[in-house]
């Protein structure tokens, strides 16, 4: 493979691959495998399972490559597939606790809860994230682990800005409720 292909954009590579140059798929794999692996590892906490998931994701991407229409960057499309795969894997292989919370949200409360959430100890938060619904975990990880902006989350999840803000607020409330429940159990 010549250096000529290495300088191609992701979108140019996708066009070449879908037109028969399947040997170029390794370039895309090399560009993104580590990022996909780190995202998988953040969900499963097991290196071997994360590596297996990476292989499954890239196999899925290969077979769906013709569906990539270039409406977003390839990396955004791959990231969405990775998140969806991780959520489905997490849902199939993990039990989570459904926590009922008051769905009405006030902005001042929202800001206060965000500050409280950021102050929690890391391990307590990690345990709580493992007990909430995958959708809650995903959006919180996107915002706080991956430092994604509201706009980037909108693109990834293909939802409106108000929906992103509402989902973040609800997810924070649910995590807070799980943590409060854990603290009561310790007493």
C-alpha positions, 0 to 999 in steps of 0.5 A, a space after each residue: 500500500 502506498 503512502 498515497 492512500 495514507 494521505 487520503 481523507 476518511 471519506 475518500 477512503 470510504 469511496 474507494 473501499 465501497 468501489 472495490 478497494 477493500 484492502 484499504 479498509 485497514 487504513 481506517 482501522 488503524 486510524 480509529 481502532 484505539 479510540 474505539 477500543 478505549 470507548 469499549 473499555 470504558 463500558 466493559 472494564 475488561 480488555 479482552 472483551 473490549 478488544 472483541 467488541 472492537 473487532 465486532 464493531 469494525 466488522 459491522 462498519 465494513 458491512 455497513 460502509 455502503 450506508 455511509 452517505 457523507 452527511 457527517 464525518 466518517 469519525 462521527 458515523 463510526 463513533 455513533 455505531 460504537 456508542 450504539 454497539 456499546 449500549 446494546 452490549 451493556 444492555 444485554 450483559 448488565 443488570 441495571 437499577 431503574 430509579 424513579 425520579 421527578 422528571 420536572 427539572 428547574 434550571 437552577 436545580 440543574 446547575 446545582 446538581 451538576 456541581 454536586 455530581 462533579 464533586 462525587 468521588 470517582 469510584 462512587 460515581 462509577 458504581 452508580 453509572 453501572 446501575 443506571 440505564 445504558 442511555 443515561 450512562 452513554 450521555 453522561 460519559 459523552 459529556 463528562 468523560 469525552 468532554 463533548 459539547 452539547 452540539 457534538 452530543 446532538 450530532 452523535 445522538 441525532 436529537 435536538 439541543 433541548 432533548 440533549 439538555 433534558 436527557 443530561 439533567 434526567 441522567 444526572 438526577 438518576 445517578 444522584 438517586 442511585 448514589 443516595 440509595 447506596 449511601 443509605 445502604 451503607 448506614 
